[in-house]
């Protein structure tokens, strides 16, 4: 950020988290690769629809959600910071909150001199996203392509020592399904292509100082092979790349592996368990100065019959 001082502790956290923000842009919680499930698969999620975490990667995918999904996760960042998030989504809409705090860290001025005392850094973001496709509008004719568009409005606040800042940003997104195909004996299904335009406008304000949020264009591809292997790849023009593989030998188990290059190159891995709609996810990300572990819980209500539930409540309630 353009400020009269910088914080070495924050810089180390930023490097460890793989944030790609430059010194000319504000750094906030929205720069961190989000979620748990897709993070274990290289953080490649632009073309993937996966519950409430879809909001973080490509809000256009919200149009493809089968039902209600609630997701939460927690991460201890190398023992010196905490990162957590909560999201609630249903077909077409989602809300989320991301919270990050480093506690107390040492600070340095622009010349590299130690600022006496302890400093702290925290950042939070609150999001509202939407995703729509032509099938949601009965007055539109049936189109030969299956696609959706979406967006997310983000309200962001940041605190560095006793200095606070706030602002907002807006993202725009697109996603298109690719028809099933066969490559010889190899069946390819659930293929999709996605585009995200992050931080089209907005920024953070600190007193009289205005810092921009880094704009970015993301491109993503995903496809399922033989019905059990999901391959996904994302590339961001801001300078990051994610490639991941998810192997689902049975509907209740997902094994993930990937590579994430975002400031540094990290190996990611994860596992997911689905127990009657309760999804427990774990993700590991390697760093040059340590490792990050995340644990997430998702409640999938896609099989819930809202009409039947409403009828039951009307019979029970006076």
N, C-alpha and C positions, 0 to 999 in steps of 0.2 A: 504494500500500500504506500501511497505517497504521504508519508508522515515524517515528523522530525526525529522519530526514533523507530527502531525495529526491535523485535524480540527474538533473541537467539533460541529461547525455549520453544516459541511458536514455530520458528523456522525449522527446528528439528522435528517437531510434530508433523509439520506440513510435509517434510521430506519423507518421514516414515510412513505417512498415510498415503503417499503417492499422489498428492495434489499437484496439478500442473499449472497452477496460477502463477503468473509472472509478477515481478515487483511493481508493475504499473497497474495492477488490478487488485481489488479487494479480495481477501480470502475469507470465506465463510463456510458454514456447515454444508451448504449445497455443493461445495467443490469435492466433497468426500464421496467416493464410490459407495452407493447406498445398498441396503438390503442384506440378505444372507444367502438365500438360495442361488441367485444368479452370480453373486460374488464368488461363491465356491467354484463356479464354472467360468472363471476369467472375467467376471463382471460384464459379460456380453448379454444384454437383455433388450436391445432396441427392437428386435423383431419377435421377441418372445412374449406371450401372454401368460402371466403366472400370478394369479391372485392379486392381493392389494399391492404387492411390490411393483406391479405393472405401472403404477403412477410414477415411480421414480425414474424409470427407464424410457417409457414412451406412452404418454397419456392417451394416444390414439387407440392403443390396445384395450382401453377400458370398455370400448364398444363390444369387445369379444368376450367379456367375462360372463360365465354362465349363471352367476348368482352373487350373493353377499360373501365378502371375505374380510376378515380382520387379521392384521399382522402386527407383530411387535418384535423388537430385537434389542439386544444390549451387547456392547463391546467394551472391553478394557483395552485401551490403546497403549501397549507396551508398559502398562502399569502406571502411567503418568496422566492419563486422561480417560474420560468416559464418553461414550457415544451411544445414544439410544434413539429409537424412533417408533412411532405408532401410526398405523394407517387403516382406514376403513373404506372399502370400495364395494360398489354394486355396478351392475351393467350401466355404463355411461358416465358414472360420477365417482369421485373419490376425494377424501380429505386425509391429510397427514400432518404430523409434527415431527421434526428432527431436533435433537438436543445434543449439544457438545460442550464439554467443559474440561479444561486442563488443570484446574485448581491453581496453585501458586507456582510460579516459575521465575527464573532470573531474567532480568531485562538489560538491554544494551542500547546505547544511543547510536546515531548514524555513523559515528566515528569509531565504534567498537568499544566504547568505554562502558564499564559496568554501572548500571543505575542502582544505587543502594536500595535495599529492601526487596520485598517479594512482590511479584506481579502476577496477575491472573488473566486468563483468556477464556471467553465463553461465546457461543454463537447458537442461535436457534432459528428455525424456519417453520412457517406454517403454510400449508399448501392446499389449494383447491384445484382439482383437475377435472376435465371432461373429455369424453371421446364419443363420437357419433359416426354412424355409417348410414348409407342410403336406405337400408332395410328398416330403419327406425321410423321412416316417414312414408306412410302408406300412399301419399299422393304422388310419390316419385315412381317412375317406371323402373322395372327391373333392369339392372345394368349388367353387362357381360363381365365386369371386373368386381371383385370383392375387396373393398378398401374402407379405411376409416381415417378421420382426421381428429385431432384433439389439441388440447392446450392445458397449461397449468400456470396459475398465478401464485407467486411465492412472496410472502411477507417475511423479511429477514431482519434480525437484530443481532448486534455484535457488541461485546464489551471487552475492552483491553485496559487492564488496571481500573482506573476510575473514569475512563473515557468510554462513552457509549455511542453507538451509531445504529441507524436503521434505514430501511428502504424496501424496495420490492423489485421483482423481475418477472418477466413473462416468457414462457416457452411455447413453441408451436411444433406440432408433430404430425406425421403421416405414416400409415402402415397399410400394406397390401398383401393379401394372400396369393400364393402361387399354386396353381392347380397341381394335384398329385401327378407323378410321373414315374417312369421306370428307366433306370440306367442299366440295361442288360438284366441280370437277375436281381438287381438292387432296387427295392421299392422305396420311393421318396415321397413322404407325406408331410403335412403340417409345415410346408415351406412358406416363408414369408420374407418380406423386405420392408425395412423401416427407415425413416429419416426424422431427425430431430433438429430443431433450431433453438438453441439454448440462449437465454438472456438476450432476447431480441431488443428489449429496452429495459431500463431501470438502473438502479445503482444503490450505493450506500452513502449516507451523509453522516459525517462526524463534525459537529459544530458547523463551521463555515467551509469545511472541506468536503468535496464530492469525489468519491471513488467509484469507478466503473466496475461492473462485474464482467468477467471474461466471456465474450461471445464465442459460440462454438456451433459447428455443424457435425452431427453424428450420422453415420450410415451403418445399418445392421442387416445381416442375413441369418436365417436359421432354417433348419430342415431336420426332419426325423427320418432316420434310416432303419429299415427292417422293423419298424414299429417300436424299437426299444432304445435307440441311440439318438439323442438330440444334439446336433452340432450347431453352434452359434458363434458369430464373429461380429465385432463392432470396431469401427475405426472413427476417431474423432479428429477433425482437422486442426484442433488446438494442440494435437500432439500426443494422443494416447491410442492404444490398441488393446483389445481384449479378445481372446479366443478360448472357447470352452467346450467341453464334452460332458453330457449327462447320460449315464447308463441306467436304465430302469428295467431290470430283469423281471420284476413283478410290480404291480401297481402301488404297493406299499413302501417301496424302497427306491431311492435315487442316489447314485454315486457320481460325484462330480470332480472334474479336474480341469485346470485351465492355466493360462498365462495372461498376466495383466501388466502392460507397460504404460506407466503414467508417472513420469518423472524418474522412475526406476523400474526395473523389470522384476516382477514378483511371480512366484509360483502360488497358485491357489488350489484349494481342495475342499471338498465338503461332502456331507452326507445328509439325506433327508428321509424321515420316516413319516408315513401317513397312517394314523390309527383312527379309523372311523371319522375322518374329517378333521382330526387334530394333526397338524403338520409340524413336526419338530425338525428344525434345520440347524446345522453347524457348518461354519466356514472357517478356513485357515488361510492366512495370507502371509507370505514371507516378506521380510524387509532386511535391508542391509544392517539395520541397528536393532533388529529383533523380529518379533512376529505379532500378528493380530489374530485374535480369536473372537468369533461372533456366534451367538446363540439366538435363535429366533423361534417364535411360536406363531403359527397361523391357524385360525379357525375358519374352515371352509363350510359355508352354509349353502353351497350351490344346489344341493339336493333337497333343501328345505322348501316345502310347499307353503308359500306365504298365504295363499287363499285358504288352505285347510287350517293353518294356524290361526288366521283371523276368525274363521268360523268357530273354532274351539274356544277362543277367548270370549267370543260373544255369548256362547252357551254358559261359560263359567262365570263371567262377570255379571253383576246385576244390571 
